[in-house]
Amino acid sequence: MVKDFSLLEKKLGVKFNNQDLLRQALVHRSYLNENPDCGLEHNERMEFLGDAVLELVTTEYLFKNYPNPEGELTGYRSALVNSHMLSEIAVELGINDFLLLSRGEARDTGKARECILANAMEAIIGAMYLDAEYKVSADFITRHVLKELPRVLEDKLYVDAKSAFQEQAQDRVGVTPVYEVLKEWGPDHAKQFEIGVFLDKEMVATGQGLSKQEAQQEAARRALEVKKW
């Protein structure tokens, strides 16, 4: 099915000079296995560029507008640019409908789809940067990513759950939590992890993520809920 990327441009609020850059930002590596003659590369290099642009714009905004210490600003930034937040924004923008995936990847849900959507968001930002200028990508990030900052602050999404659980565990039961990888799967460029958090021999909770750190944070969040700490 031919996708009308002009509809996506309207959702993004950005008109591309070279629409092929936008198309390439939506090409997952798996799509090329089934469509080697599509004339486009996969989006991983654009994702690499977009990740850097996103971090710079977010960092600059936080630095200029919040006099908080570095550690707090790092937490704010992490909550704004992590894969969960980016995938939520991607869903709001309807990016799911424009992804170019293999038939197998198109059936994936959960963390796998979250990873694909987050990567596509970064690739789209990279495409904007290549197509026009810094201001275009910065304006897009301001409209769609930085607008989430009030929610991040209100809901305390920036809180380091791993540190909070360790502090509570040491204070309440005198034990330091230990994290163990229970399972890992997926290709190298999109590895997923399931990690358990233990107090002595008790596995309190598990978490999944696109990195070990993300899975540990999810496990710690769930552990705080389980223990009602």
C-alpha positions as CSV (number, residue, x, y, z in Angstrom):
1,M,0.0,0.0,0.0
2,V,1.4,3.4,-1.0
3,K,1.5,5.7,2.0
4,D,0.7,9.4,1.6
5,F,3.4,11.1,3.6
6,S,1.9,14.5,3.0
7,L,-0.7,13.5,5.6
8,L,2.1,12.8,8.1
9,E,3.7,16.2,7.3
10,K,0.4,17.8,8.4
11,K,0.4,15.9,11.6
12,L,4.1,16.8,12.3
13,G,3.5,20.4,11.3
14,V,6.5,20.4,9.1
15,K,6.7,20.5,5.3
16,F,9.7,18.7,3.9
17,N,11.7,20.1,0.9
18,N,12.8,16.5,0.3
19,Q,10.1,14.1,1.3
20,D,12.3,11.1,0.7
21,L,14.1,12.1,3.9
22,L,10.9,11.7,5.8
23,R,10.2,8.3,4.1
24,Q,13.7,7.1,5.0
25,A,13.1,8.0,8.7
26,L,10.2,5.5,8.7
27,V,12.1,2.6,7.2
28,H,12.9,-0.1,9.7
29,R,15.8,-2.4,8.9
30,S,13.5,-5.4,8.6
31,Y,11.5,-3.7,5.7
32,L,14.6,-3.8,3.5
33,N,14.8,-7.6,3.9
34,E,11.5,-7.9,2.1
35,N,11.8,-4.9,-0.1
36,P,15.5,-4.6,-1.1
37,D,14.6,-2.5,-4.2
38,C,12.6,0.2,-2.4
39,G,15.4,2.7,-3.1
40,L,15.8,3.8,0.5
41,E,18.2,3.0,3.4
42,H,17.0,2.1,6.9
43,N,16.6,4.8,9.4
44,E,19.4,3.9,11.9
45,R,21.9,6.6,10.8
46,M,19.1,9.2,11.0
47,E,18.1,8.0,14.4
48,F,21.7,8.5,15.5
49,L,21.7,12.1,14.3
50,G,18.2,12.8,15.7
51,D,19.1,11.5,19.1
52,A,21.9,14.1,19.3
53,V,19.7,17.0,18.1
54,L,16.9,16.0,20.5
55,E,19.3,15.9,23.5
56,L,20.9,19.3,22.5
57,V,17.6,21.1,22.1
58,T,16.2,19.6,25.4
59,T,19.4,20.4,27.3
60,E,19.6,24.0,26.0
61,Y,15.9,24.6,27.0
62,L,16.4,23.2,30.5
63,F,19.7,25.1,31.0
64,K,18.1,28.4,30.0
65,N,14.8,28.0,31.9
66,Y,15.6,26.0,35.1
67,P,18.4,27.1,37.6
68,N,18.3,23.6,39.1
69,P,21.5,21.6,39.8
70,E,22.9,19.4,37.0
71,G,21.7,16.2,38.6
72,E,18.0,17.4,38.6
73,L,18.3,18.7,35.0
74,T,19.6,15.3,33.9
75,G,16.6,13.6,35.5
76,Y,14.2,16.0,33.7
77,R,16.0,15.4,30.4
78,S,16.0,11.7,30.8
79,A,12.2,11.6,31.5
80,L,11.6,13.7,28.4
81,V,13.7,11.8,25.9
82,N,13.4,8.2,27.0
83,S,11.9,5.5,24.7
84,H,8.6,5.4,26.6
85,M,7.9,9.1,26.3
86,L,9.0,9.3,22.6
87,S,6.8,6.3,21.7
88,E,3.8,8.0,23.4
89,I,4.4,11.1,21.4
90,A,4.8,9.0,18.2
91,V,1.4,7.4,18.8
92,E,-0.2,10.8,19.3
93,L,1.2,11.9,16.0
94,G,0.0,8.8,14.2
95,I,3.4,7.6,13.2
96,N,2.3,4.0,13.5
97,D,0.4,4.3,10.3
98,F,3.4,5.3,8.3
99,L,6.1,2.9,9.6
100,L,7.7,0.8,6.9
101,L,8.1,-2.6,8.5
102,S,8.5,-6.3,7.6
103,R,5.3,-8.4,8.0
104,G,6.8,-9.9,11.2
105,E,7.8,-6.6,12.8
106,A,4.4,-5.2,11.9
107,R,2.8,-7.7,14.2
108,D,5.0,-6.8,17.2
109,T,3.5,-5.0,20.2
110,G,4.6,-3.9,23.6
111,K,8.2,-3.1,24.2
112,A,9.2,-4.1,20.7
113,R,6.8,-1.6,19.1
114,E,7.7,1.0,21.7
115,C,11.4,0.7,20.6
116,I,10.5,1.0,16.9
117,L,8.4,4.1,17.5
118,A,10.9,5.8,19.7
119,N,13.7,5.2,17.1
120,A,11.4,6.5,14.4
121,M,10.8,9.7,16.4
122,E,14.5,10.3,16.6
123,A,15.0,9.5,13.0
124,I,12.2,12.0,12.0
125,I,14.0,14.7,14.0
126,G,17.2,13.8,12.2
127,A,15.4,14.0,8.9
128,M,14.1,17.5,9.8
129,Y,17.6,18.6,10.6
130,L,19.0,17.3,7.3
131,D,16.1,18.7,5.3
132,A,16.0,22.3,6.6
133,E,17.9,23.7,9.6
134,Y,18.3,23.5,13.3
135,K,15.4,25.8,14.0
136,V,12.9,23.6,12.2
137,S,13.8,20.5,14.3
138,A,14.1,22.6,17.5
139,D,10.6,24.1,16.9
140,F,9.2,20.6,16.4
141,I,10.9,19.3,19.6
142,T,9.5,22.3,21.5
143,R,6.0,21.7,20.3
144,H,5.8,18.0,20.8
145,V,8.5,17.0,23.4
146,L,9.1,19.9,25.7
147,K,5.3,20.4,26.1
148,E,5.4,17.3,28.2
149,L,7.7,18.9,30.8
150,P,4.8,20.1,33.1
151,R,3.6,16.5,33.2
152,V,7.1,15.2,33.9
153,L,7.4,17.6,36.9
154,E,3.8,17.2,38.2
155,D,3.9,13.4,38.1
156,K,7.6,13.3,39.2
157,L,8.5,11.1,36.2
158,Y,12.1,12.3,36.7
159,V,12.5,10.4,40.0
160,D,15.3,7.9,40.0
161,A,13.3,4.8,41.1
162,K,16.4,2.7,41.5
163,S,18.0,5.1,44.0
164,A,14.7,5.5,45.8
165,F,14.2,1.7,46.2
166,Q,17.8,1.2,47.4
167,E,17.3,4.0,50.0
168,Q,14.0,2.5,51.3
169,A,15.4,-1.0,51.3
170,Q,18.4,-0.1,53.3
171,D,16.4,2.0,55.8
172,R,13.6,-0.5,56.3
173,V,15.2,-3.9,56.1
174,G,18.9,-3.2,56.0
175,V,19.4,-4.9,52.6
176,T,20.9,-3.5,49.4
177,P,18.9,-4.5,46.3
178,V,20.6,-6.7,43.7
179,Y,19.6,-6.7,40.0
180,E,19.9,-9.7,37.8
181,V,19.3,-10.2,34.1
182,L,16.6,-12.8,33.7
183,K,16.3,-12.8,29.9
184,E,17.5,-10.8,26.9
185,W,16.4,-11.1,23.3
186,G,16.2,-9.3,20.0
187,P,18.9,-8.2,17.5
188,D,21.9,-6.2,18.6
189,H,20.4,-2.8,17.4
190,A,17.2,-3.4,19.3
191,K,18.1,-5.6,22.3
192,Q,15.5,-6.0,25.0
193,F,16.1,-7.0,28.6
194,E,14.1,-8.5,31.5
195,I,15.6,-7.8,34.9
196,G,14.6,-9.0,38.4
197,V,15.3,-7.0,41.6
198,F,16.1,-9.1,44.7
199,L,16.2,-8.4,48.4
200,D,18.4,-11.3,49.6
201,K,16.8,-14.3,47.9
202,E,13.4,-12.7,47.4
203,M,12.6,-11.5,43.9
204,V,10.5,-8.4,44.6
205,A,9.6,-7.4,41.0
206,T,10.7,-7.6,37.4
207,G,11.0,-5.0,34.7
208,Q,11.6,-4.9,30.9
209,G,13.4,-2.3,28.9
210,L,15.4,-1.5,25.8
211,S,18.6,-1.2,28.0
212,K,19.7,-2.8,31.2
213,Q,19.4,0.6,33.0
214,E,15.8,1.1,31.7
215,A,14.8,-2.4,32.8
216,Q,16.3,-1.9,36.2
217,Q,14.4,1.4,36.6
218,E,11.2,-0.4,35.7
219,A,11.9,-3.2,38.1
220,A,12.6,-0.7,40.9
221,R,9.4,1.3,40.2
222,R,7.4,-1.9,40.4
223,A,9.2,-3.0,43.6
224,L,8.3,0.3,45.3
225,E,4.7,-0.4,44.4
226,V,4.8,-4.0,45.6
227,K,6.4,-3.0,48.9
228,K,4.1,0.1,49.2
229,W,7.2,2.1,50.0
